[in-house]
């Protein structure tokens, strides 16, 4: 849910498709569909938009992923 909220803040117009786990993102008339679990794209949309969404998605995933604590033995 946090990923959806943060992507919405970055790109604005988004429509989550709940039945197939896709996010439809629209920026300046360009539309792309992102699979939430894998970060892959389902369509052949603008390469510029894909790259922006992919980069942002990876950054958000890395920020939200907990850092494992490793204690020396």
C-alpha positions as CSV (number, residue, x, y, z in Angstrom):
1,X,0.0,0.0,0.0
2,X,2.9,2.4,0.8
3,X,4.4,1.8,-2.7
4,X,1.1,2.7,-4.3
5,X,0.8,5.9,-2.2
6,X,4.4,7.0,-3.0
7,X,4.1,6.3,-6.7
8,X,0.9,8.3,-6.7
9,X,2.8,11.2,-5.1
10,X,5.5,11.0,-7.8
11,X,3.3,10.4,-10.9
12,X,-0.2,11.7,-9.9
13,X,-2.8,9.9,-12.1
14,X,-2.8,6.2,-11.2
15,X,-5.4,3.5,-11.3
16,X,-4.8,0.3,-9.4
17,X,-6.3,-2.8,-11.2
18,X,-7.0,-5.0,-8.2
19,X,-7.9,-8.2,-10.1
20,X,-4.5,-8.6,-11.8
21,X,-2.1,-6.7,-9.6
22,X,-1.3,-4.0,-12.1
23,X,-0.9,-0.3,-11.7
24,X,-2.0,1.9,-14.6
25,X,0.2,5.1,-14.6
26,X,-0.6,8.0,-16.9
27,X,1.8,11.0,-17.3
28,X,1.2,13.6,-20.0
29,X,-0.9,11.3,-22.1
30,X,1.5,8.4,-21.9
31,X,0.1,5.3,-20.2
32,X,2.0,2.3,-18.8
33,X,0.9,-0.7,-16.8
34,X,3.3,-1.9,-14.0
35,X,3.0,-5.3,-12.3
36,X,3.3,-4.5,-8.6
37,X,5.0,-7.7,-7.5
38,X,7.7,-7.9,-10.1
39,X,8.1,-4.4,-11.3
40,X,7.8,-5.5,-14.9
41,X,5.7,-3.8,-17.5
42,X,2.7,-5.3,-19.3
43,X,2.7,-3.1,-22.4
44,X,4.9,-1.4,-25.0
45,X,4.5,2.2,-23.8
46,X,7.0,5.1,-23.9
47,X,10.5,4.0,-23.0
48,X,11.0,7.3,-21.2
49,X,8.0,6.8,-19.0
50,X,8.9,3.2,-18.4
51,X,12.4,4.2,-17.2
52,X,11.1,6.9,-14.9
53,X,8.6,4.5,-13.3
54,X,11.1,1.6,-13.1
55,X,13.7,3.8,-11.4
56,X,11.2,5.3,-8.9
57,X,9.7,1.9,-8.2
58,X,13.1,0.4,-7.4
59,X,14.0,3.4,-5.1
60,X,10.7,3.1,-3.2
61,X,11.2,-0.7,-2.8
62,X,14.7,-0.3,-1.5
63,X,13.6,2.4,1.0
64,X,10.7,0.4,2.3
65,X,12.7,-2.9,2.5
66,X,13.9,-3.5,6.0
67,X,17.6,-3.6,6.6
68,X,18.6,-7.0,8.0
69,X,20.4,-6.8,11.3
70,X,23.5,-8.9,11.5
71,X,25.1,-9.5,14.8
72,X,28.6,-10.8,15.1
73,X,28.9,-14.3,16.7
